[in-house]
Amino acid sequence: WDFSLATVVSSTANATVSDTLGVIEFDPSNTILATGGIARKIRIYTLNSLLRPQEETVHFQGEHQSIAFLDHTNACDNCIFTPAKLSSLRWKPGTGGRILGSGDYDGVVMEYDVETKVPIFERDEHGGRRVWSVDYSHSDPFLGASASDDGTMQMWDPRCGEGGGSVAKVQPTKSRSSVCCVEFNPFGDALIAAGCADQKAYAYDVRKMVEPVHIFDGHTKTITYVRFLNAQTLVSAGTDGCLKLWNIVDSRLLRTYKGHVNSRSFVGLSVWRHGGLLGCGSENNQVFVYDTRWGEPIWVHGFDPMGRDSSGHHHAFVSSVCWRQVNGDQCTLVAGGSNGVLHVFVGKRKSDSE
């Protein structure tokens, strides 16, 4: 694979508050993306506007490379202001990219109508403890799930009772360790996976949420992300600086990926299911891409100097990543930083002769 930086989106004005981009999500059509984070706003972009040809170019060591430099204010097509800092976003399946779900630092799950910019659903069942992650079932898009610092993963349905009743609630650990991530299996199996601060990931059958049907034990620190790669495998990320690939059927560890730096922060994890690639951030302000077949990264790119932290902070890191889920020999990876800068990378598969 050959990757190149296509676009950098930043703020020209010096922000007085942190604008860490904690989450990036493509909509089901893979033409629109949403970002959220510390700044209490959801920004909506069209991919075409981010990748449109630009006259401004830069030169790297004599090699001509065109990079678009955009400002968030001009590049953003829509902006929704939120009452709290955001930790998670997910587009609701079956709504034509109109409904966007969020989880926030105040423990509230909300759904927004992107066209009207107003919340249409609100749920506060985590006792004010931070919601780290939200997701929706692909077989029943009304069914949502949230993972929280209160040590629980909850499934809920807006159709059930006033305010959208809880249809299931599990506490994976007796010590009520934080549940940091949740994802439904998008490949038809009735599984939902959650990763916890107790260093384990758990998979439950959504039809009988009593005991986990699979436990994935191999990380040595908090699990921050879980992502289904396909119907047979699951990828987890932890603050032990590792990504791990698991066989879902027997909970067996298949491969460990190392190279990025991650000891304390959420740095993002995304899987490109069509291409077998993993993307993650790093606390040394770099983006890493792994091929699922090998444990070492196949590509690394630093945000500096393009993403210098203008506030003077020396601890900037890549805080979110997202692949565009399309098939073919070209790919798009979007990454966000703790300084609020958004980078868009494009990749092209090398020919056999290269």
Phi, psi and omega in degrees: 000139171248124179246148176215153178278125182258320188215142172237124179244122182219180177254127180287327178281141177287112182285140180273347178240159179296144179234037179306127179270101185275343183205141175228133181219126171281146177282171183302334179278351181060029177242348182231141176229150180240144176232151177208163180176218188290334188283003177060045175208145173257121176256136179246130180233148167266139183298323180300322180291331179281334184254009181294146182301140180237149179282332184287127180230161175230163181240132177241111174050044177082355181262123185281123180220128182268124179231131178273133176248116185237159174257142181306319184299318182277326183282332184285130179272337185203146179221128179244122179274137185243155183284347183215167175295142185258137176248340186208147173222143172211132174287136182279122181298150174079008181248010179065029180073023182262330185252130181235124178266149181219153170238141186230176185290343179270005178083019184251137171259130180227151171242135182244140168276113187295328182288318182267347179066021182243148176288139180242355179205138180219137182219130183226083184240011183251021174061029180079002179276144187306133171270118183274331191204143173227154176204166179235147174289140178274336178277331176221088188299345176288338183277121179241167179217150178221146179240138191219163173296346180282002177085011181237154165245128182239142172250140185216160183219116181302341180281348185263103173070179181287126179084004178079092187287156176283129178258346177195148178212126179233149175240097188301328183237145178296331181278002182057043174299145181304138171263115193260347183201152179211142175206133171285148174290118182276004186256020172099338179285148184277054182245148169226134184248147179220142176246144189231167178287353178275012175079011180236155170246148184231144174239133181241151170277119185295344181276345181209082187274071179247291177243150177294144177271341176218142174234127181252108189240113181186339176284157180250000175217185185307136173272123186257335181216146167229136179219131174283124178276317175204192185292342184252343188228152182229142177247136176235153176233144181222164177280015168270008178077023183231147162254144181228139178254127186241144167278121185291324188298314185242011178062023184275138176284125182262322183197150176241137182246127182227152177152320179282164181253123181204103181236350184210336191250162169279116185247005177089147172209131176218143178245132172265099189294327182285334185251355180067035180243147176245142176234140176207162175268188183204150180284357172259022173066040178231155172258135180241139173238129177245140166274133186299344182279343185228146184280346179262151180294147177262346180201138179224136179221129179273143177289331177279147003273355184296327184250038180304139178282103185295344180282353178092001179289139182255011182240033178295146179215162175277122192249352180198148177216154177203127174274146167280124187271075176235160181265155176131187182264009174232150183217164178228129177237126179248133182229143179239152184246168177292347177262009176084004181274136180251131179242137177244122180247144174242143181234148178226134180291132178289145175284163182299334183278348183275000000 
